[in-house]
Amino acid sequence: MFSQAVKAGPFVFVSGTVGIDPSSGRLAGGTIQEQTRQALTNCQAILEAGGASLDDVVEVGILLTNPADFDGLNEEWARWFPSDPPTRYGVKLGVDVPGLLVSIRMTAYTA
Protein backbone atom coordinates (compact mmCIF):
# COMPACT_ATOMS: atom_id res chain seq x y z
CA MET A 1 0.00 0.00 0.00
CA PHE A 2 1.26 3.51 -0.84
CA SER A 3 0.19 6.88 0.54
CA GLN A 4 0.93 9.87 -1.67
CA ALA A 5 0.77 12.05 1.44
CA VAL A 6 -0.11 11.95 5.10
CA LYS A 7 -1.56 14.87 7.04
CA ALA A 8 -0.47 14.95 10.69
CA GLY A 9 -1.70 18.00 12.57
CA PRO A 10 -0.46 21.08 10.71
CA PHE A 11 1.99 19.03 8.61
CA VAL A 12 1.50 17.44 5.19
CA PHE A 13 4.18 14.88 4.33
CA VAL A 14 4.37 14.14 0.59
CA SER A 15 5.95 10.80 -0.33
CA GLY A 16 8.62 10.53 -3.01
CA THR A 17 6.90 11.73 -6.17
CA VAL A 18 8.21 11.22 -9.68
CA GLY A 19 7.62 12.93 -13.02
CA ILE A 20 4.86 10.67 -14.32
CA ASP A 21 2.16 12.48 -16.25
CA PRO A 22 -1.14 11.32 -14.68
CA SER A 23 -2.99 11.64 -18.00
CA SER A 24 -0.68 9.18 -19.79
CA GLY A 25 0.83 7.18 -16.94
CA ARG A 26 4.27 7.70 -18.50
CA LEU A 27 7.32 9.74 -17.56
CA ALA A 28 6.89 13.34 -18.73
CA GLY A 29 10.07 13.27 -20.79
CA GLY A 30 13.67 12.22 -20.95
CA THR A 31 15.29 15.32 -19.48
CA ILE A 32 15.80 16.24 -15.85
CA GLN A 33 13.96 19.52 -16.46
CA GLU A 34 10.86 17.78 -17.87
CA GLN A 35 10.73 15.18 -15.10
CA THR A 36 11.39 17.78 -12.39
CA ARG A 37 8.62 20.02 -13.75
CA GLN A 38 6.13 17.12 -13.75
CA ALA A 39 7.23 15.87 -10.32
CA LEU A 40 6.73 19.37 -8.88
CA THR A 41 3.34 19.64 -10.62
CA ASN A 42 2.37 16.31 -9.06
CA CYS A 43 3.62 17.42 -5.63
CA GLN A 44 1.61 20.62 -5.93
CA ALA A 45 -1.59 18.67 -6.66
CA ILE A 46 -0.96 16.32 -3.73
CA LEU A 47 -0.32 19.26 -1.39
CA GLU A 48 -3.53 20.96 -2.51
CA ALA A 49 -5.50 17.76 -1.87
CA GLY A 50 -4.08 17.84 1.67
CA GLY A 51 -5.01 21.48 2.25
CA ALA A 52 -1.55 22.93 1.64
CA SER A 53 0.31 24.75 -1.12
CA LEU A 54 3.87 25.16 -2.33
CA ASP A 55 4.04 28.31 -0.19
CA ASP A 56 3.64 26.07 2.88
CA VAL A 57 6.57 23.79 2.00
CA VAL A 58 9.36 23.92 4.57
CA GLU A 59 11.56 21.02 3.45
CA VAL A 60 12.19 19.19 0.18
CA GLY A 61 14.18 16.04 -0.46
CA ILE A 62 15.55 15.51 -3.97
CA LEU A 63 16.63 12.05 -5.07
CA LEU A 64 18.57 12.00 -8.34
CA THR A 65 19.44 8.97 -10.42
CA ASN A 66 22.47 10.85 -11.74
CA PRO A 67 23.98 13.51 -9.46
CA ALA A 68 25.36 15.21 -12.59
CA ASP A 69 21.75 16.27 -13.33
CA PHE A 70 21.79 18.66 -10.36
CA ASP A 71 22.37 21.78 -12.50
CA GLY A 72 19.43 20.91 -14.76
CA LEU A 73 17.24 20.27 -11.73
CA ASN A 74 18.21 23.68 -10.35
CA GLU A 75 17.09 25.36 -13.59
CA GLU A 76 13.55 24.09 -13.11
CA TRP A 77 13.65 24.53 -9.31
CA ALA A 78 14.33 28.26 -9.72
CA ARG A 79 11.12 28.65 -11.74
CA TRP A 80 9.03 27.10 -8.95
CA PHE A 81 10.81 28.72 -6.00
CA PRO A 82 12.19 32.06 -7.30
CA SER A 83 12.57 33.55 -3.81
CA ASP A 84 12.55 32.28 -0.23
CA PRO A 85 12.81 28.59 -1.21
CA PRO A 86 12.28 25.86 1.38
CA THR A 87 15.22 23.97 2.84
CA ARG A 88 16.41 21.21 0.57
CA TYR A 89 18.68 18.21 0.50
CA GLY A 90 19.76 15.99 -2.35
CA VAL A 91 20.93 12.39 -2.48
CA LYS A 92 21.53 9.73 -5.08
CA LEU A 93 18.45 7.61 -5.79
CA GLY A 94 19.19 4.08 -4.63
CA VAL A 95 16.84 2.16 -6.92
CA ASP A 96 17.27 1.70 -10.64
CA VAL A 97 14.03 2.37 -12.51
CA PRO A 98 14.49 2.61 -16.30
CA GLY A 99 14.17 6.22 -17.47
CA LEU A 100 13.51 7.66 -13.99
CA LEU A 101 15.71 10.68 -13.25
CA VAL A 102 14.25 12.28 -10.12
CA SER A 103 12.01 11.70 -7.12
CA ILE A 104 10.88 14.58 -4.90
CA ARG A 105 9.44 14.46 -1.37
CA MET A 106 8.12 17.45 0.59
CA THR A 107 6.98 18.51 4.02
CA ALA A 108 4.51 21.39 4.34
CA TYR A 109 3.46 23.23 7.49
CA THR A 110 -0.04 24.71 7.38
CA ALA A 111 -0.64 26.27 10.82
Beta strands, then each sheet from edge to edge (+ up, - down):
strand 1: 5-8
strand 2: 11-18
strand 3: 20-21
strand 4: 26-27
strand 5: 57-64
strand 6: 87-92
strand 7: 102-109
sheet 1: 1+ 2- 7+ 5- 6-
sheet 2: 3+ 4-
end
